[in-house]
Amino acid sequence: MTTKELLYVEDALGHEQYFQTKCSETANQIQDSELKTFAQQLEQKHKEIFQSFYSLL
């Protein structure tokens, strides 16, 4: 991988970690069980995306 490609992957990893954190924080604040489940599913999806990017390294 080129330096530029590695920087892109590093940036993408950071974004996915941020999205994971925000989804988790949001899920913890939501009272509605259906919305809470949706936020938790989004958190899980961002974990999977993070793992996909991480596996490139």
C-alpha positions as CSV (number, residue, x, y, z in Angstrom):
1,M,0.0,0.0,0.0
2,T,1.1,3.5,-0.7
3,T,1.4,6.1,2.1
4,K,-1.7,7.8,0.8
5,E,-3.7,4.6,0.9
6,L,-2.5,3.9,4.4
7,L,-3.6,7.4,5.5
8,Y,-7.0,6.8,3.9
9,V,-7.4,3.5,5.9
10,E,-6.2,5.2,9.1
11,D,-8.8,8.0,8.5
12,A,-11.5,5.5,7.8
13,L,-10.7,3.6,11.0
14,G,-10.9,6.8,13.0
15,H,-14.3,7.7,11.5
16,E,-15.7,4.2,12.2
17,Q,-14.5,4.4,15.8
18,Y,-16.2,7.8,16.2
19,F,-19.5,6.4,14.7
20,Q,-19.4,3.4,17.0
21,T,-18.9,5.7,20.0
22,K,-21.7,8.0,19.0
23,C,-24.1,5.2,18.3
24,S,-23.3,3.6,21.7
25,E,-23.8,6.9,23.5
26,T,-27.0,7.5,21.7
27,A,-28.4,4.0,22.4
28,N,-27.7,4.6,26.1
29,Q,-29.7,7.7,26.2
30,I,-32.8,6.5,24.2
31,Q,-35.8,5.4,26.2
32,D,-37.8,3.9,23.2
33,S,-36.8,0.3,22.9
34,E,-37.2,0.1,19.1
35,L,-35.0,3.2,18.5
36,K,-32.5,1.9,21.1
37,T,-32.3,-1.4,19.2
38,F,-31.8,0.4,15.9
39,A,-28.9,2.5,17.4
40,Q,-27.3,-0.7,18.8
41,Q,-27.6,-2.3,15.3
42,L,-25.9,0.7,13.8
43,E,-23.1,0.4,16.4
44,Q,-22.6,-3.2,15.5
45,K,-22.5,-2.4,11.8
46,H,-19.8,0.2,12.4
47,K,-17.8,-2.4,14.4
48,E,-18.0,-4.7,11.4
49,I,-16.9,-2.0,9.0
50,F,-14.0,-1.1,11.4
51,Q,-12.9,-4.8,11.4
52,S,-13.1,-4.9,7.6
53,F,-10.8,-1.8,7.3
54,Y,-8.5,-3.1,10.0
55,S,-8.1,-6.4,8.2
56,L,-6.6,-4.6,5.3
57,L,-3.6,-3.8,7.4
